[in-house]
């Protein structure tokens, strides 16, 4: 099957990944008031939970970018998306603020991959003159994901409140969405010169508009 303008569908897939990324990370901020009561920790302790995520996220951004350069974007982002989704689901098992801070730290280490992945995908799939719009498109997922988190998390908490697992299900559901995305990414994403759906015309258009060193790297690695 060949698709015209496949690069725009690919950046749409990257945008979905960014949406899922920010949906997962924003879930805690919505559920935090309920969790603080259920797990008996205060605002000061919650601040350490938040800081654990931010510290690990900051440290891991260049590291995750480097790892995706080494092992390739297809496999690299699949692994990171799967890990952050499973870690998000594991929030349901937190027994206190310390275990929650540990999970948030792990989440920061893996969620840091989203923006580097978007930048790398834009570089692989778009000629230089279209990189600006490609970057803008995948990055709107940050706002959409943060916007979707409050209604989805609150819905889950209210729907399962009578069962006493409302907060837990909020993380299971948002994490489960991430697992589905990771599988979808693995099945669909590939570099332009290896993708079975791209037309010869579009491949030439992309390659002709890229820097020569990027063309050489794509041909050597097949990533």
VOSETI-774653 format. One record per residue (C-alpha): residue number from 1; residue in one letter; y, x, z negated. Coordinates in nm, 4 decimals, decimal comma, always signed. Example, Ala and Ser with C-alpha at 12.3 -4.5 7.8 and 13.67 -1.06 7.14 Angstrom:
# VOSETI-774653
@nr:1&rest:A&v:-0,4500&u:+1,2300&w:-0,7800
@nr:2&rest:S&v:-0,1060&u:+1,3670&w:-0,7140
//
This chain:
# VOSETI-774653
@nr:1&rest:X&v:+0,0000&u:+0,0000&w:+0,0000
@nr:2&rest:X&v:+0,3389&u:+0,1358&w:+0,1010
@nr:3&rest:X&v:+0,6678&u:+0,0208&w:-0,0516
@nr:4&rest:X&v:+1,0171&u:+0,0679&w:+0,0814
@nr:5&rest:X&v:+1,2810&u:+0,1929&w:-0,1637
@nr:6&rest:X&v:+1,0091&u:+0,2827&w:-0,4114
@nr:7&rest:X&v:+1,2456&u:+0,5101&w:-0,6031
@nr:8&rest:X&v:+1,4359&u:+0,2064&w:-0,7328
@nr:9&rest:X&v:+1,1158&u:+0,0490&w:-0,8618
@nr:10&rest:X&v:+1,0319&u:+0,3778&w:-1,0329
@nr:11&rest:X&v:+1,3675&u:+0,3995&w:-1,2094
@nr:12&rest:X&v:+1,3138&u:+0,0361&w:-1,3105
@nr:13&rest:X&v:+0,9873&u:+0,1435&w:-1,4727
@nr:14&rest:X&v:+1,1710&u:+0,4222&w:-1,6534
@nr:15&rest:X&v:+1,4247&u:+0,1636&w:-1,7721
@nr:16&rest:X&v:+1,1411&u:-0,0485&w:-1,9135
@nr:17&rest:X&v:+1,0237&u:+0,2595&w:-2,1023
@nr:18&rest:X&v:+1,3701&u:+0,3059&w:-2,2482
@nr:19&rest:X&v:+1,3796&u:-0,0619&w:-2,3471
@nr:20&rest:X&v:+1,0447&u:-0,0307&w:-2,5247
@nr:21&rest:X&v:+1,1597&u:+0,2914&w:-2,6904
@nr:22&rest:X&v:+1,4714&u:+0,1342&w:-2,8391
@nr:23&rest:X&v:+1,2885&u:-0,1873&w:-2,9230
@nr:24&rest:X&v:+1,0475&u:+0,0123&w:-3,1369
@nr:25&rest:X&v:+1,3091&u:+0,2239&w:-3,3087
@nr:26&rest:X&v:+1,5353&u:-0,0745&w:-3,3825
@nr:27&rest:X&v:+1,2583&u:-0,2820&w:-3,5395
@nr:28&rest:X&v:+1,2920&u:-0,1151&w:-3,8778
@nr:29&rest:X&v:+1,6643&u:-0,1803&w:-3,9067
@nr:30&rest:X&v:+1,5958&u:-0,5521&w:-3,8644
@nr:31&rest:X&v:+1,2987&u:-0,5591&w:-4,1007
@nr:32&rest:X&v:+1,4483&u:-0,3207&w:-4,3584
@nr:33&rest:X&v:+1,5945&u:-0,5817&w:-4,6001
@nr:34&rest:X&v:+1,2575&u:-0,7537&w:-4,6303
@nr:35&rest:X&v:+1,0682&u:-0,4238&w:-4,6569
@nr:36&rest:X&v:+1,2969&u:-0,2963&w:-4,9324
@nr:37&rest:X&v:+1,2026&u:-0,5989&w:-5,1398
@nr:38&rest:X&v:+0,8338&u:-0,5878&w:-5,0550
@nr:39&rest:X&v:+0,7914&u:-0,2132&w:-5,1100
@nr:40&rest:X&v:+1,0430&u:-0,1867&w:-5,3952
@nr:41&rest:X&v:+1,2827&u:+0,0811&w:-5,2757
@nr:42&rest:X&v:+1,6630&u:+0,0903&w:-5,2765
@nr:43&rest:X&v:+1,9441&u:+0,1797&w:-5,0363
@nr:44&rest:X&v:+1,9461&u:+0,5450&w:-5,1386
@nr:45&rest:X&v:+1,5782&u:+0,5818&w:-5,0633
@nr:46&rest:X&v:+1,6188&u:+0,3918&w:-4,7391
@nr:47&rest:X&v:+1,8845&u:+0,6421&w:-4,6362
@nr:48&rest:X&v:+1,6185&u:+0,9158&w:-4,6539
@nr:49&rest:X&v:+1,3928&u:+0,7060&w:-4,4316
@nr:50&rest:X&v:+1,6689&u:+0,6841&w:-4,1708
@nr:51&rest:X&v:+1,7524&u:+1,0534&w:-4,2015
@nr:52&rest:X&v:+1,3884&u:+1,1517&w:-4,1494
@nr:53&rest:X&v:+1,3927&u:+0,9822&w:-3,8102
@nr:54&rest:X&v:+1,7274&u:+1,1273&w:-3,7050
@nr:55&rest:X&v:+1,6389&u:+1,4818&w:-3,8075
@nr:56&rest:X&v:+1,3065&u:+1,4843&w:-3,6247
@nr:57&rest:X&v:+1,4554&u:+1,3075&w:-3,3226
@nr:58&rest:X&v:+1,7303&u:+1,5688&w:-3,2948
@nr:59&rest:X&v:+1,4909&u:+1,8617&w:-3,3217
@nr:60&rest:X&v:+1,2361&u:+1,7152&w:-3,0811
@nr:61&rest:X&v:+1,4558&u:+1,6273&w:-2,7833
@nr:62&rest:X&v:+1,4515&u:+1,9746&w:-2,6232
@nr:63&rest:X&v:+1,0904&u:+2,0261&w:-2,7322
@nr:64&rest:X&v:+0,9627&u:+1,7061&w:-2,5704
@nr:65&rest:X&v:+1,1639&u:+1,7853&w:-2,2593
@nr:66&rest:X&v:+1,0038&u:+2,1289&w:-2,2401
@nr:67&rest:X&v:+0,6537&u:+1,9888&w:-2,2902
@nr:68&rest:X&v:+0,7025&u:+1,7370&w:-2,0092
@nr:69&rest:X&v:+0,8195&u:+2,0214&w:-1,7872
@nr:70&rest:X&v:+0,4986&u:+2,2076&w:-1,8680
@nr:71&rest:X&v:+0,2351&u:+1,9318&w:-1,8494
@nr:72&rest:X&v:+0,4161&u:+1,6997&w:-1,6104
@nr:73&rest:X&v:+0,6059&u:+1,3774&w:-1,6545
@nr:74&rest:X&v:+0,3180&u:+1,1412&w:-1,5783
@nr:75&rest:X&v:+0,0885&u:+1,2708&w:-1,8531
@nr:76&rest:X&v:+0,3625&u:+1,3872&w:-2,0899
@nr:77&rest:X&v:+0,5535&u:+1,0622&w:-2,1160
@nr:78&rest:X&v:+0,2283&u:+0,8639&w:-2,1331
@nr:79&rest:X&v:+0,1199&u:+1,0642&w:-2,4375
@nr:80&rest:X&v:+0,4561&u:+1,0342&w:-2,6124
@nr:81&rest:X&v:+0,4908&u:+0,6609&w:-2,5420
@nr:82&rest:X&v:+0,1390&u:+0,5946&w:-2,6657
@nr:83&rest:X&v:+0,1981&u:+0,7986&w:-2,9808
@nr:84&rest:X&v:+0,5293&u:+0,6386&w:-3,0747
@nr:85&rest:X&v:+0,3786&u:+0,2932&w:-3,0189
@nr:86&rest:X&v:+0,0792&u:+0,3632&w:-3,2426
@nr:87&rest:X&v:+0,3047&u:+0,5163&w:-3,5072
@nr:88&rest:X&v:+0,5273&u:+0,2082&w:-3,4887
@nr:89&rest:X&v:+0,2245&u:-0,0133&w:-3,5472
@nr:90&rest:X&v:+0,1275&u:+0,2073&w:-3,8423
@nr:91&rest:X&v:+0,4547&u:+0,1101&w:-4,0134
@nr:92&rest:X&v:+0,2639&u:-0,2023&w:-4,1144
@nr:93&rest:X&v:+0,0524&u:+0,0175&w:-4,3434
@nr:94&rest:X&v:+0,3428&u:+0,1836&w:-4,5267
@nr:95&rest:X&v:+0,3064&u:+0,1522&w:-4,9026
@nr:96&rest:X&v:+0,6463&u:+0,2842&w:-5,0073
@nr:97&rest:X&v:+0,9559&u:+0,4649&w:-4,8914
@nr:98&rest:X&v:+0,7908&u:+0,8077&w:-4,8805
@nr:99&rest:X&v:+0,5118&u:+0,6996&w:-4,6455
@nr:100&rest:X&v:+0,7677&u:+0,5076&w:-4,4416
@nr:101&rest:X&v:+0,9888&u:+0,8171&w:-4,4157
@nr:102&rest:X&v:+0,6873&u:+1,0193&w:-4,3011
@nr:103&rest:X&v:+0,6108&u:+0,7655&w:-4,0287
@nr:104&rest:X&v:+0,9748&u:+0,7541&w:-3,9201
@nr:105&rest:X&v:+0,9747&u:+1,1316&w:-3,8908
@nr:106&rest:X&v:+0,6691&u:+1,1199&w:-3,6666
@nr:107&rest:X&v:+0,8324&u:+0,8451&w:-3,4661
@nr:108&rest:X&v:+1,1437&u:+1,0564&w:-3,4185
@nr:109&rest:X&v:+0,9333&u:+1,3441&w:-3,2880
@nr:110&rest:X&v:+0,7757&u:+1,1265&w:-3,0191
@nr:111&rest:X&v:+1,0578&u:+0,8857&w:-2,9324
@nr:112&rest:X&v:+1,2802&u:+1,1843&w:-2,8541
@nr:113&rest:X&v:+1,0981&u:+1,2040&w:-2,5202
@nr:114&rest:X&v:+1,2575&u:+0,8949&w:-2,3630
@nr:115&rest:X&v:+1,5918&u:+1,0345&w:-2,2484
@nr:116&rest:X&v:+1,4502&u:+1,3677&w:-2,1233
@nr:117&rest:X&v:+1,1868&u:+1,1668&w:-1,9347
@nr:118&rest:X&v:+1,4535&u:+0,9531&w:-1,7715
@nr:119&rest:X&v:+1,6533&u:+1,2571&w:-1,6677
@nr:120&rest:X&v:+1,3468&u:+1,4280&w:-1,5254
@nr:121&rest:X&v:+1,2377&u:+1,1164&w:-1,3361
@nr:122&rest:X&v:+1,5857&u:+1,0834&w:-1,1871
@nr:123&rest:X&v:+1,5710&u:+1,4449&w:-1,0731
@nr:124&rest:X&v:+1,2272&u:+1,4037&w:-0,9185
@nr:125&rest:X&v:+1,2873&u:+1,0723&w:-0,7443
@nr:126&rest:X&v:+1,6518&u:+1,0740&w:-0,6347
@nr:127&rest:X&v:+1,8676&u:+1,2830&w:-0,4069
@nr:128&rest:X&v:+2,1628&u:+1,4456&w:-0,5768
@nr:129&rest:X&v:+2,4132&u:+1,1857&w:-0,4544
@nr:130&rest:X&v:+2,2202&u:+0,9018&w:-0,6256
@nr:131&rest:X&v:+2,1560&u:+1,0683&w:-0,9616
@nr:132&rest:X&v:+2,4548&u:+0,9016&w:-1,1288
@nr:133&rest:X&v:+2,3457&u:+0,5449&w:-1,0590
@nr:134&rest:X&v:+1,9825&u:+0,6323&w:-1,1395
@nr:135&rest:X&v:+2,0850&u:+0,7721&w:-1,4767
@nr:136&rest:X&v:+2,2964&u:+0,4678&w:-1,5498
@nr:137&rest:X&v:+2,0144&u:+0,2309&w:-1,4606
@nr:138&rest:X&v:+1,7491&u:+0,3833&w:-1,6831
@nr:139&rest:X&v:+1,9941&u:+0,4286&w:-1,9699
@nr:140&rest:X&v:+2,0865&u:+0,0585&w:-1,9907
@nr:141&rest:X&v:+1,7442&u:+0,0203&w:-2,1486
@nr:142&rest:X&v:+1,8874&u:+0,1641&w:-2,4700
@nr:143&rest:X&v:+2,1189&u:-0,1352&w:-2,5069
@nr:144&rest:X&v:+1,8653&u:-0,3914&w:-2,3901
@nr:145&rest:X&v:+1,5987&u:-0,2658&w:-2,6296
@nr:146&rest:X&v:+1,8372&u:-0,2699&w:-2,9247
@nr:147&rest:X&v:+1,9501&u:-0,6197&w:-2,8226
@nr:148&rest:X&v:+1,5952&u:-0,7573&w:-2,8003
@nr:149&rest:X&v:+1,4783&u:-0,6177&w:-3,1338
@nr:150&rest:X&v:+1,6572&u:-0,8590&w:-3,3711
@nr:151&rest:X&v:+1,5335&u:-1,1876&w:-3,2208
@nr:152&rest:X&v:+1,1806&u:-1,0567&w:-3,1595
@nr:153&rest:X&v:+1,1387&u:-0,9031&w:-3,5043
@nr:154&rest:X&v:+1,2850&u:-1,2047&w:-3,6825
@nr:155&rest:X&v:+1,0628&u:-1,4374&w:-3,4775
@nr:156&rest:X&v:+0,7534&u:-1,2381&w:-3,5775
@nr:157&rest:X&v:+0,8548&u:-1,2296&w:-3,9421
@nr:158&rest:X&v:+0,9137&u:-1,6045&w:-3,9538
@nr:159&rest:X&v:+0,6079&u:-1,6955&w:-3,7483
@nr:160&rest:X&v:+0,3684&u:-1,5049&w:-3,9734
@nr:161&rest:X&v:+0,5577&u:-1,5556&w:-4,2989
@nr:162&rest:X&v:+0,3140&u:-1,8161&w:-4,4292
@nr:163&rest:X&v:+0,0298&u:-1,5696&w:-4,3847
@nr:164&rest:X&v:+0,2166&u:-1,3070&w:-4,5851
@nr:165&rest:X&v:+0,2142&u:-1,0554&w:-4,3000
@nr:166&rest:X&v:+0,5417&u:-1,1305&w:-4,1264
@nr:167&rest:X&v:+0,6883&u:-0,7814&w:-4,1608
@nr:168&rest:X&v:+0,3617&u:-0,6159&w:-4,0670
@nr:169&rest:X&v:+0,3215&u:-0,8254&w:-3,7530
@nr:170&rest:X&v:+0,6732&u:-0,7377&w:-3,6402
@nr:171&rest:X&v:+0,5640&u:-0,3748&w:-3,6119
@nr:172&rest:X&v:+0,2250&u:-0,4586&w:-3,4634
@nr:173&rest:X&v:+0,3850&u:-0,6676&w:-3,1896
@nr:174&rest:X&v:+0,6601&u:-0,4212&w:-3,0971
@nr:175&rest:X&v:+0,4116&u:-0,1355&w:-3,1085
@nr:176&rest:X&v:+0,1646&u:-0,3304&w:-2,8977
@nr:177&rest:X&v:+0,4291&u:-0,3790&w:-2,6299
@nr:178&rest:X&v:+0,4708&u:-0,0023&w:-2,6260
@nr:179&rest:X&v:+0,0975&u:+0,0540&w:-2,5780
@nr:180&rest:X&v:+0,1031&u:-0,1791&w:-2,2780
@nr:181&rest:X&v:+0,3957&u:+0,0136&w:-2,1324
@nr:182&rest:X&v:+0,2192&u:+0,3483&w:-2,1814
@nr:183&rest:X&v:-0,0846&u:+0,2230&w:-1,9891
@nr:184&rest:X&v:+0,1368&u:+0,0826&w:-1,7139
@nr:185&rest:X&v:+0,3238&u:+0,4122&w:-1,6866
@nr:186&rest:X&v:+0,0009&u:+0,6079&w:-1,6532
@nr:187&rest:X&v:-0,1256&u:+0,3768&w:-1,3796
@nr:188&rest:X&v:+0,1938&u:+0,3638&w:-1,1735
@nr:189&rest:X&v:+0,4005&u:+0,6789&w:-1,2164
@nr:190&rest:X&v:+0,3600&u:+0,9900&w:-1,0066
@nr:191&rest:X&v:+0,5869&u:+1,2423&w:-0,8392
@nr:192&rest:X&v:+0,7197&u:+1,1424&w:-0,4946
@nr:193&rest:X&v:+0,5020&u:+1,3829&w:-0,2954
@nr:194&rest:X&v:+0,1876&u:+1,2553&w:-0,4738
@nr:195&rest:X&v:+0,2642&u:+0,8847&w:-0,4944
@nr:196&rest:X&v:+0,0375&u:+0,6727&w:-0,2725
@nr:197&rest:X&v:+0,2961&u:+0,3955&w:-0,2321
@nr:198&rest:X&v:+0,5848&u:+0,5987&w:-0,0931
@nr:199&rest:X&v:+0,6698&u:+0,5934&w:+0,2767
@nr:200&rest:X&v:+0,7135&u:+0,9130&w:+0,4711
@nr:201&rest:X&v:+1,0708&u:+0,8128&w:+0,5510
@nr:202&rest:X&v:+1,1695&u:+0,7725&w:+0,1856
@nr:203&rest:X&v:+0,9963&u:+1,0954&w:+0,0850
@nr:204&rest:X&v:+1,1959&u:+1,2844&w:+0,3488
@nr:205&rest:X&v:+1,5159&u:+1,1145&w:+0,2317
@nr:206&rest:X&v:+1,4532&u:+1,2211&w:-0,1282
@nr:207&rest:X&v:+1,3543&u:+1,5764&w:-0,0426
@nr:208&rest:X&v:+1,6411&u:+1,6292&w:+0,2013
@nr:209&rest:X&v:+1,8888&u:+1,5293&w:-0,0693
@nr:210&rest:X&v:+1,7469&u:+1,7461&w:-0,3455
@nr:211&rest:X&v:+1,8197&u:+2,1034&w:-0,4417
@nr:212&rest:X&v:+1,5839&u:+2,3452&w:-0,2692
@nr:213&rest:X&v:+1,4441&u:+2,4814&w:-0,5955
@nr:214&rest:X&v:+1,3390&u:+2,1320&w:-0,7061
@nr:215&rest:X&v:+1,1625&u:+2,0706&w:-0,3739
@nr:216&rest:X&v:+0,9713&u:+2,3974&w:-0,4150
@nr:217&rest:X&v:+0,8768&u:+2,3135&w:-0,7746
@nr:218&rest:X&v:+0,7484&u:+1,9665&w:-0,6795
@nr:219&rest:X&v:+0,5366&u:+2,1070&w:-0,3987
@nr:220&rest:X&v:+0,3864&u:+2,3759&w:-0,6226
@nr:221&rest:X&v:+0,3086&u:+2,1640&w:-0,9270
@nr:222&rest:X&v:+0,2442&u:+1,8210&w:-0,7758
@nr:223&rest:X&v:+0,3942&u:+1,6663&w:-1,0900
//
